[in-house]
Amino acid sequence: MSKAYKPADLIETDIDAYLVQHQHKSLLRFITCGSVDDGKSTLIGRLLYDSKMIFEDQLAALEADSRKVGTQGGAIDFALLVDGLAAEREQGITIDVAYRFFATDHRKFIVADTPGHEQYTRNMVTGASTADAAVVLIDARKGVLTQTRRHSYLVNLLGIRNVVLAVNKMDLVGWDQAVFDAIVSEYRDFAGQIGLQTFTAIPMSALDGQNITEPSAAAPWYDGPPLMRWLETVAVDDDLAARPFRMPVQWVNRPNLDFRGFSGQIAAGTVRPGDRVKVLPSGRESRVARIVTQPGDLDQAVAGQSVTLTLADEVDISRGDVLAAADDPCPVANQFESTLVWMDDEPMLPGRPYLMKIGAQTLTASITEPKYRVQVNTLEHIAAKRLELNEIGVCNLSLDRAIPFEAYGANRDLGGFILIDRISNRTVGAGMLHFALRRADNIHWQATDIDKAARADQKSQKGRVVWFTGLSGAGKSTIANLVEKRLHALGRHTYLLDGDNVRHGLNKDLGFTEEDRVENIRRVAEVSKLMVDAGLIVLTAFISPFRAERRMAREMMTADEFVEVYVETPLSVAESRDVKGLYKKARAGELRNFTGIDSPYEPPEHAELTVDTTTLSPIEAAEQIVAWLEAD
Amino acid sequence: MTQTTLASARHPGSDTPMSLAPDRLTHLQRLEAESIHIMREVAAEAERPVMLYSIGKDSAVMLHLAAKAFFPGKPPFPLLHVDTTWKFQAMYEMRERMARDLGFDLLVHKNPDAVARGINPFDHGPAHTDLWKTEGLKQALAAHGFDAAFGGARRDEEKSRAKERIFSFRSAEQRWDPKNQRPELWRLYNARKNKGESIRVFPISNWTELDIWQYIHLENIPIVPLYFSAARPVVERDGALIMVDDDRFRLRPDETPMMKSVRFRTLGCYPLTGAVESTAETLPQIIQEMLLTTTSERQGRAIDHDQSASMEKKKQEGYF
């Protein structure tokens, strides 16, 4: 075995020299793609072994295991080193990303080891998100497979530009150059289709250590680098440091009245004291005064460094703002086209608001119906209403405020985002911004002279929405109708939006799938908002089963404009009433997605009012509600 | 050996042995920037963060990074030492010194139940770790209402760590569910949690043992002297060299402490921590010994020997 990557000699003879050498190593993060059958575990085991990252106790255990359960006839089975994954599968634990570490004389490496199968797409995307390079493994006997295409598509989607096509198991095809050339040619065609501009193909045998650290004598026709040489020399930093300066502000550092610094990790470019910077989205400008770090100030800082900047002027800056080169700032927008990777068991529902974290800020985003989803095995575009776990689609995003951004292809930190479910708080998706849609910019809100307050004052009332929610048959419409009659009698200006009635007109194109229910409520909320703007008291009577949509409606109004009324009725009671005969149909399977039967109802947690219809008559309930409204 | 700090290496044109291209960060600079980024995210998003301090070398690096992250301010969270009362004396001295020198608020928690029952490593075996550390940690986090706790674990230490997220969630019962971890992409950490849940955050996840030592060396970070070789009184017990650090140590009839040149590769409760015979008295010598050594780091610690999946199991129960 080669000694080229064993730094032991220098460690033994001159540790100080070794430390100086090690100190100046750069870091390469890469991902390996391919299934266990392609020799991925063997390859990683081989890299760890050849770079002496295996201790003797581990090696002794490995040799024993190799004799006992190895597949290499008693010789060392490198796959056993890294096959935590196989054990995971037996135990039924989620197959996950594992990170492994090794170093050579020139570089330190972090490998994200991710599983290859389609059901682990989200794990691979996670591993790829932080990788500088990718090694796509192919079994020379099998050539370019469906999974090769899928892995390459994901690698390219996540913006990895340094790609090795590792054609493994060349020993099993007799190191035949024709086999290698045919695979490379086929892959080149495919790479062109997905926009992967360059790649390096290396014929190798991970098992025998051929073309791993040393050029292989078995393939004299190959004059490129062995894998380790490629990993050690491929450019890591891209041209990030040469781009215009950008830094999302993570933390405002204000230990006392004399110091006000803005801390963050530089996403692009280089910064020096004296540079003019623009604060986004506000657009204010100032000059960098100091680059503060411990133990001392810096003359300059570059992409990737975490620093604290002070500015020459007092400018209002908070977490989430971006400091950018004043002469070349990044754009600001609130609507985007993006590619989304869905990562949750619960599907992505268009129209539902999700939390979006991008850079150092968290805001609310809603997603349109996918333009299409991508069949990652064939790259086909398929029409889709929603995105399920591991599906990838192109969607438009609409944010609740404008943000500074860059296309993901230009900057991962300013174009990559995650989506968080607002109720479970799980990370449910990840996405990449492509470009801003200019629609919202072009349609400015028309400011009118008569405003909401003026309209409400004229009616001597406060415009608001009384939002009734509850099961079908709970009595929402009945009670809302009684409330409206009483308010009308009191001289209030009201309008009742009833679920069934709205579905005859405004929403007659919608059905009862989860997506349509979300859209139904979104439209009702928008109409309610206009009516509140007109100064009216709006009563809505919709099942509105999901907390997320009720919260969306609430957040469209100002704080005291939204009054949630929970009409509480146990399912058994509502079902026994069954005024419209719907429960019977649902139980018989004639009605699908019926709330309470085969679709969930999420009761409110913080309703302004709850009326229990098992103890109150509709008239009593209405009186309580009116009394509450008139007193408030 | 001249000390070359990372900060000076950042200045292009400075007299570092190899001048750095300004657009190229070293692996330690990238790791440092990542750890600082993580700490600032937690400070910005958690309500009551705390930093777990175990007084070992990884903790020392974590503290140093925290001081850098918020410089010239103080880190906006206290230090918490979950004490077992059985640490080395030199560790207690270091703890007080570090808190004072770096200006941290230091909280020390000793499980009152374990105090009352006199739990010790001689009589109580696994219950010692369980009550002092696992239960003690849970008590302290709950008592102060901490919702995010930094820990100095690294992914290269052990198999189950290799798969743990940087932001690792604990249920209201403080259990870890390895099957239900959140995807963690780019530098975007989702720190949102439901009521009662908390997060363990591992800002030095991606550092290796060598990185830690090299950084301590370059940044001149103070560490407990036990890491350096010196003549110390030890007994050989069950194949391990155990230091007799105070008069609570129960010598067996056939045991007499003998002075040996030893040092420690990891630090824990002194009766449970094996020393190695060594002559390494400087950091380069320690690093040299570590690199040439033939056994992996955690062999000196009794906790992992019980069963191979023991760490994963302990973590699920709330051990850090």
Interface residues (C-beta under 8 A of the other chain):
Chain A: P7 A8 I11 E12 I15 D16 Y18 L19 V20 H22 Q23 H24 K25 S26 L27 F55 E56 D57 Q58 G84 I93 T94 D96 V97 A98 Y99 R100 F101 A103 R107 K108 I110 R122 N123 V125 T126 S129 T130 V236 D237 L240 A241 A242 Q250 W251 N253 R254 P255 F259 G261 S263 G264 Q265 T270 V292 T293 Q294 P295 G296 L298 D299 Q300 A301 V302 A303 G304 Q305 S306 T308 R319 M343 L355 K357 I358 A360 R412 D413 G416 F417 I418 I420 S424 N425 R426 T427 A430
Chain B: M1 T4 T5 A7 A9 R10 H11 P12 P17 M18 L20 P22 D23 R24 L25 T26 H27 L28 Q29 R30 L31 E32 A33 E34 I36 H37 R40 E41 A43 A44 A67 K68 A69 F70 F71 P72 G73 K74 R155 D156 K159 A162 K163 P178 K179 N180 Q181 R182 P183 E184 L185 W186 R187 L188 N190 R192 K193 N194 S205 N206 T208 L210 D211 Q214 H217 L218 P284 Q285 I287 Q288 L291 L292 T293 T294 T295 S296 Q299
